[in-house]
Amino acid sequence: MVGVGRIDVRGRLVPGYDLSGLTWLRVGGPADWLFLPRDIDDLSTFLAVLPEDVAVFPMGVGSNLIVRDGGLRAVVIRLGRNFADISVDGNIVTAGAGALDLQVAQRAAEAALDLTFLCTIPGAVGGAIRMNAGCYGSYVSDHFASAEVVLRDGSRANLGPEDMNFGYRQCDLPEGAVITSASFRAGPGDPKTLAAKMRAQTAKREETQPIKALTAGSTFRNPAGYSSTGKADDTHELKAWKIIEDAGMRGARRGQAQMSTMHPNFLVNLGGATAADLEALGEEVRTKVFQHSGIALEWEIARVGEPTQTI
C-alpha cells in the first residue's frame, strides 16, 4: 500500500499542518496531511491512489468550522485560487468550489443575473452547497443546477438536484466527495439595482453582526422548518438568537470565548480562546436554552477532529 507521503502530486502535500490559521475562529490542531491540488486531474489522481483507510476532509475557507485542539486524523483537501474561476452562460453561473460566495454574487450581478443572496454568506461555493446556505429567504437549493465532484475513489461525477436531497443546512453529498465546481440558475436583474441591493445587505450585516471579530457565522440553526421544502413550517420565525437572548446568554463567556454582545448567535474568539473553550461555551448555551425553553438547539458550525489528549 502506498503511504500518503509517497504519492506523487503536482500541488502541495504537507504533513502535520497546523489548521488554526485556516479557520476564521483561529483555533484547531494539526491535520495529518494538508493537500492543495493544482487542478482537478491532480485531485482525481491523488484520491485514486490514496489508501482507502485514510480519511479525507474537504475544507473550504474555514468560515463555518471549529477544528478541535487535537487536530484531524485525515488528509485535509483545500481548493484554492486554481478552483475559483467564475463564468456565465445565459442564465447559468458556474463557479469553482474555491470561489467566494460574494465574488459569485458580484459576477452574476455584472451579467444582469440575481444571485444577491450569496453576497453576505461567508465562505466559498463548496461549503455553501454542502450547507445549503441561505439568506434573505433564498437558498442554494433554489438555484442549484449541478455540481462537479471528485468521489473518494478518484472518479468524477456530475450531480443534479435529485442527487443532493437538499434540506435545511444540509445535503446528501457522498462520503469523501470533493466538490470542484457548481452551476446555478439565476433570474434576471438590472446590474445597478442588484449592486445597490448588495450594498444595502452588506451594510445591514455590518450593523447587526460582529463581522470584524474572530467568528464563524451563525453558531446554531434556527430551530424550526426546513429550507425550500414548501412545508407548512418553512418560515423560521423562531430565531436561534432570540431564544439564546431569552435564556440570558447574550455576552456569555468561557475564558476568551464569548457569545457576541452584538448578535448572541455568534461565537467569538476574543483572542486566545481554544477550540475546547468555544465548543464548551456552545454546549453551555444549548443547556441553558433547553432549561429555559425546552428547545434543543442544533449546531450550525461544523465541529471536527479530536480534543487535546491529556495525561
ABEGO torsion letter per residue (X at the ends): XBBAAABBBABBBBBGBBAAAABAAGBEBBBABBBBBABAAAAAAAAAABBAABBBBBBBAGAABBBBAAEBBBBBBBBBAAAABBBBBEABBBBBAABBAAAAAAAAAAAGBBAAAAAABBEBAAAAAAAGBBBGGBBAAAABABBBBBBAAGBBBBBBAAAAGBBBGBBBBBBGBBBABBBBBBBBBBAAAAAAAAAAAAAAAAAABBAABBBAEBABBBABEBBGAGBAABAGABBAAAAAAAAGABGBBBEABBBBAABAABBBBAEGBBAAAAAAAAAAAAAAAAAAAGBBBBBABBBBEBBBBBX
